[in-house]
Amino acid sequence: MDSGAIKQKLSTAGVLVSLGIIYGDIGTSPLYVFKAIVGESIITEDLVLGGVSCVFWTLTLITTIKYVYLALNADNKGEGGIFALYALVRKYKAKWVVYLAIIGCATLISDGFITPAISISSAVEGLTINNPNIPTVPIVIVILILLFFFQQFGTSVVGKTFGPIMMVWFITLGVFGMIHLSQNPTVLKALNPMYAINLLINYPGGFWLLGAVFLCTTGAEALYSDLGHCGKHNIRVGWGFVKVSLLINYFGQAAWLLTLEGSTLDGQIPFYAIVPDGFLIFSIAIATMAAVIASQALISGTFTLVNEAMKLKLWPSTKVRYPSQIKGQIYLPTINWVLLAGTILVVLIFRESSAMEGAYGLAITFDMLMTTTLLVYFFTTAKKSRLRSTILALVFFSIEGMFLVSNLSKFQHGGWFTFTIALFFFGLMFTLVKARGLRDRHTEFVDLKHYVPMVQDLQADTTIPKEATNLVYMAVADSKRSIDSNIVYSIFKKRPKRADVYWFIHVDTVDSPYTSKYSVDTIIPKKCFFIRIKLGFKSDHRVNLLFNRVLHDMAENAEIDLVSHYDSLKKHSMPADFKFIILHSLASIDSEISTFDSLIIQGYRFIKKFSLSTEALYGLELANVEVERVPIMVGPPAKVRIKRERSDVEREKEMRYYEGN
């Protein structure tokens, strides 16, 4: 049944959970944002007030209006994120939207290599204030290894403390910020957007500082992606508290920076500089815990993102485990260890958070632009709101376009790292999209009713050894009216396969996130069935378990008999045997195809070598499975010419004929 996503009502517990799950990334940004804005520049009032004004309006326009208001209203049965949005709009048959989704996915994952490294490094670097020579890199790496190691055990126990810890963190931000803000409340005049405009237009190189300002909102995508975990009302109320805490801290840092007017930071960290004497160790400890929670949320979000991409056939099949009973909590071993290796590489390459700032933000800007484009398309098509979509496009394409241009300057300073990772993952998904398009375009279907008499004759033909009592095929065809020609080829031509019952199963990934339905079409009563299983992009896709549920439902309705058909086993009530046939379509070597299609096919074959097998993906590892490879033509047959050459005997006969005449 289609349970849909659970509606999350507004509650204190719900808001607390949202603090632990959603706001880690954006909540730890005060650790490094002002340090990135000021850098090694001479501190001036224009720089400080312009910087904090830019931060305020970025959090207001991008985070609050775009994500907290607009994006949360574009939910898919209570679920959010770029794939939930893609699933909402793909039904409008615009093929290009899939590329927006895979660009967004690729850039989000590449961001996952930087966030844990920069967040934890920024927190741990507080130790250097009193101990300048302390080696922070080994400490950061140890924390990262422990963080990723414990992913396989789930976070059900430790996760209960995330919300309270983040609550303490945000209160700490507010208190430390208020101490300095109260000493110089005139910095609040930076709420006037003219200070931000002045920085961008009149301050030397001010426009390029947008790349540093952008770091204050890099976690905004999580507000939308984790909509299903917390509910929009809890997220919105939580954001009110979080935004106030963040802004008080940013304005407190600005007030402190104005006391240094005319000088440089000289290695000081604005966040730790506003911490009162005696609270440094506490601030380092709570900052490190907040950074770990931010990293944990991003890792879990990456697992969810990749899992959704797999179910939408946009990512190579990989192993999925369920480490706890918490709904939706998953663990992807391959992704976990790849992320660990990547984050350690980031730490070893850049070593300090200030160096990582150059690599951070460029990729995520592309993701935000993709989300904006999909939102514009959603409001244009689904909501029929051209005015809202036009305003949304003008405002956010302009703002995010400026952020993108300013972030491009980061490319040579480290942005190349995340850009390269994003490009790799985009190429991976692009290859799968194109390969699936080739397969769908060239997979042939035949009318199933024409083969019903042949199926019945084959079942009655005892001269052919029985392959299995129940023979199960995974079908591309999505209705009983037609069936894959590959299946017909396998049953009748490649090697005749006799069975008492034939099953054709088609798995559909639908737009609704938690759908779990099936339908049964009887082709031949008790002898041949077509099963269509509809699953949401967030629901469990273990086909073997689902098929067993279907079989028991049908047995209870007396549609089938699950007792063995063999006399010697039937009297002992042994269950009937099943055999699954998995068909792999391979491009025929007899096809004439373009160079581009040839590259796509080669790339797809390479990806499949390192992907989870189809039987493992569907949970059929322990079942009786046979894998067959079936050729398909992905282009016109290759034209070949050959001329028959006469043999010596034929020439001799011809000579005798002429001699006789």
C-alpha positions, 0 to 999 in steps of 0.5 A, a space after each residue: 500500500 502507498 503509505 506516503 511520507 509521515 506528516 511531521 506535526 509541529 512539536 518541541 521534539 520535532 524542532 529539536 530533531 531538526 536542530 540535530 539533523 538539518 542545521 549542522 552545516 549552516 550552523 558551523 559556518 561562523 567558525 570560518 565565514 568572517 575569517 574568509 571574508 577578511 583574510 589578510 586584508 586591512 580591516 576597515 569599516 566598509 569591509 566589516 559592515 559590508 561583509 556582515 550586511 552581505 551575510 545578513 541578506 544572503 541568509 535572508 534571500 537565499 536561505 529564508 525566502 528560497 529554501 525555507 519558504 519557496 522550496 519547502 512548498 515544493 514537496 513531493 508527498 512530504 519529501 524534499 531534495 533535488 530528486 524529490 523535485 525531479 520526480 515531481 517534474 519529470 512527468 511533464 516529459 521535459 527530458 532536460 530536467 534529468 541533467 539538472 538532477 544529476 548535476 545537482 547530485 554530483 555537486 552535492 556529493 563533491 561538497 561532501 568531501 569538503 564539509 567534514 574536513 573544513 568544519 572539523 579543521 576549523 573547530 580543532 584549530 582553536 587549539 592553536 590559540 594557546 598552543 601554536 605548534 600543536 599538529 591539528 592535521 593528525 587530530 582531524 584525521 583521527 576524528 574523521 576515521 572514527 566518524 566514518 568507522 561508526 557509520 556502519 553501526 547506525 546512529 540511533 543511540 548517539 543521534 538522540 543527543 544531536 538535537 540537545 548538543 546543537 541547541 547548546 551550540 546555538 545558544 553558545 553562538 548567541 551568548 558569545 555574539 551578544 557580549 560583543 554586540 552589546 559593546 558596539 550595537 551600532 554595527 546593526 546599521 549594517 542591516 541596511 542593504 546599502 552597506 552590502 551594495 557599497 562593498 560589492 561596488 566601491 570596495 576594491 575587489 569587493 565583488 570577489 568577496 561574495 565567494 567568501 560570503 557564500 560560505 554562510 549559506 552552503 548548508 541551506 540545501 539540507 533544509 530542503 533535502 531533509 524535509 521528510 525527516 522533520 516536516 516543514 513546520 519544525 524546520 521553519 520554527 527551528 530556522 527562526 531560532 537558528 537564524 537569530 543565533 547565527 546573526 547575533 554571532 556574526 554581528 558580534 564578530 563584526 563588532 569585535 573586528 571593528 576594534 582592530 580597524 586599521 590592522 590585520 587579523 594576523 592569524 586570529 580566528 574571529 569566532 574564537 576571539 569573541 569567546 570570553 576568557 576561561 571559556 576557550 576549551 569549552 568553545 573548542 569542545 562544543 564547536 568540535 561536537 557541532 562540526 562532527 554532527 554537521 559532518 554526520 548529517 552530511 554523510 547521512 544525506 549523501 547516503 540518502 541521495 545516492 540511494 535515491 539516485 540508484 532507485 531512479 536508475 541514475 547511479 551504479 548499483 551499490 550495496 545498501 545496508 540497514 544498520 538500525 530500525 530507524 525508518 530511512 536510516 541506511 548505510 552504503 559501505 562503498 560511498 562511506 569509504 570513498 567519502 572517508 578517503 576523499 576527506 582525508 585527502 582534502 585534509 592532507 592537500 590543504 592542511 588548514 581550514 583557511 586553505 580549504 575555503 578556496 575549494 569550498 562553495 564553487 560546486 555547491 553554487 551549481 547545485 543551488 542553480 539547478 534547484 532554482 531552475 527546477 523550482 522555476 519549472 515546477 512553479 511554471 508547470 505544476 503550480 501554473 504560477 507564471 508570476 511567481 516563477 518569473 520573479 523567482 527566476 529573476 531574483 535568484 538567477 541574478 543573486 546565485 549567478 553573482 555568487 557563481 561568478 565570484 566563486 569561479 575565482 576559487 578554481 585555482 585556489 582549490 575549487 578545482 578539487 571539488 569541480 573535478 570530483 563533481 565532473 567525475 560523478 556527473 560523467 558517471 551518471 551521464 553515461 548511465 542515463 545515455 546507456 539506458 536511453 540506448 537500451 530503451 530505444 532499441 529494446 523490442 517488445 512483442 505482443 504477448 498474446 501471440 505467444 500464449 499457445 506456444 507457452 502452453 505447448 512448451 509446458 505440455 512438451 515432456 521431451 524438453 527437460 523441465 527448467 524449473 517449476 516456477 520460472 521468473 523473468 525480470 521484464 522491461 515491459 510494463 504491462 501484460 499486453 507486450 513482453 520483451 523480445 529478449 524474454 521470448 528469445 530466452 524461453 523459446 530460441 536460446 535454449 527452450 525452457 519448460 516450466 509449470 508456471 512462468 512469471 514476468 515481473 516489472 519493477 516501476 520506480 514512481 514519483 511518490 516517495 514511499 509507494 509500495 503497491 503491486 498488481 497481478 495480470 493473469 495470462 494463463 490461469 495458474 500457469 502464467 502471470 505478469 506482476 507489476 510492482 510500483 515502488 517509490 524512490 525512497 521505499 525498499 526495493 528488495 524484490 525477492 522479499 516483495 515477490 514472496 509477499 505477493 506469492 503468499 497473497 496469491 496463495 491465500 486467494 487460491 490463485 496459485 499453489 505453492 506446494 511442490 509439483 513433484 510427487 515425491 516432494 508434494 506428499 511431504 508438503 515441500 514448497 515449490 521451487 523457483 528459478 530467476 532468469 536475469 537477462 543482460 542486454 549487450 550491444 551486438 558486435 554486428 551493429 554499426 553505431 556512432 563513435 559517441 554511442 560506442 563510447 557510452 556502451 564502453 563506459 557503461 560496461 566499465 561501470 557495470 564491472 564495479 557495480 553490484 550485480 542485478 541479483 544482489 541489487 534485487 536481494 536475489 543472492 540466495 535464490 536460484 538465479 541464472 544470468 543470460 546475456 542477450 544481444 540487442 542491435 543498437 544501430 543498423 546491422 553492419 554491412 558486409 560483402 562477400 563473394 563466393 569463390 568457385 572451388 577447384 572441383 567446380 572449375 573442373 566441371 565447368 571446363 569439361 562442360 565447355 570442352 564437351 560443347 
